[in-house]
Amino acid sequence: MGVYIQAAAQISVQNPLCDDWLDNPITYDVPFQKALDADYRPFLDPIASRRMGKILKRAIATSMTVVEATGINNPDAIIVGTGLGCIENTEKFLLAMLREGESLLQPTYFINSTHNTISSHIANHLKCASYNSTYVHLGVSFESALLDAFMQFQLGRVRTALVGAHEEMILNYFNVLQRVGYWGENMATETAVSFMLEDTRRDHSMAQIREVILLHNPTPERKEEAIADTSARLGVSPGSWEIPASVKPIFGESLTNQSYELYAAAVRMHRGLTGDHILLINDYRGTETSLIFLSKC
């Protein structure tokens, strides 16, 4: 059983919903940059759009882009990873609560502030009543969502899955993390990436996901052992896995920026710009490690 990336779309600090970044990346010299928004009119009714935060608009736009690219209008699963959820609406609700003395509060910001609001909005927009889940695990939130989807395929419960990573950043929270040196040399930014996965290889398939592994507090030996064991099981020499340079200089840093690593790897692999096998490694804060094994279709 294979799991294939059939389509991928991004909204980021690069030109949205396209792959211009590959040949003409936009460069920045700032510590924090919000994502460049797309034209949402093809995806959303103007009245509905006014009631939605940007993170929800981006989630709908990237999701609809991969839906339209593949013709899979009703996926068997919608799974989202997010580290902070709709933090902008959370901030608006809390500020209003302080300002109004905990009375006369409009419920909209609170309703749209929960983390699973994102996957719910995508499902409502697609009129999809299938499996729906959200993962909130800091720097491995996206990989947790991807692992869930991968396991659903392995168990034969789904044949298609819409998997996404969606993140927004507010200035106040950026400043808090900046004070403790969280961002390091990287530019803080936001995330909106969607993938359509399927169990069937097609002519337009971008890449095959061979395995997804999460390790908690692994030693270097444990990580190498996991790579060696997985390589043997997949019939690939451990030295054949290409470990690409990070795309953080292009897309910036967020709690779910590993989704951009997968997106960029799939795009490059589809265009024949990589070897036959890619290994994506995310060592998050020395406590969590994710391994994503990709192969050409």
Sequence and secondary structure as in RCSB ss.txt:
>XXXX:A:sequence
MGVYIQAAAQISVQNPLCDDWLDNPITYDVPFQKALDADYRPFLDPIASRRMGKILKRAIATSMTVVEATGINNP
DAIIVGTGLGCIENTEKFLLAMLREGESLLQPTYFINSTHNTISSHIANHLKCASYNSTYVHLGVSFESALLDAF
MQFQLGRVRTALVGAHEEMILNYFNVLQRVGYWGENMATETAVSFMLEDTRRDHSMAQIREVILLHNPTPERKEE
AIADTSARLGVSPGSWEIPASVKPIFGESLTNQSYELYAAAVRMHRGLTGDHILLINDYRGTETSLIFLSKC
>XXXX:A:secstr
  EEEEEEEE SSSSTTS GGGTS     SSB        TTTS HHHHHTS HHHHHHHHHHHHHHHHHT  S 
SEEEEE SS SHHHHHHHHHHHHHTTT S  SHHHHTTSTTHHHHHHHHHHT  SEEEEE  GGGHHHHHHHHHH
HHHHTTS SEEEEEEEE   HHHHHHHHHTT STTS B  EEEEEEEESS  TT  EEEEEEEEEES  HHHHHH
HHHHHHHHHT  GGG B    SHHHH B TTTHHHHHHHHHHHHHTT S SEEEEEEEETTTEEEEEEEE  
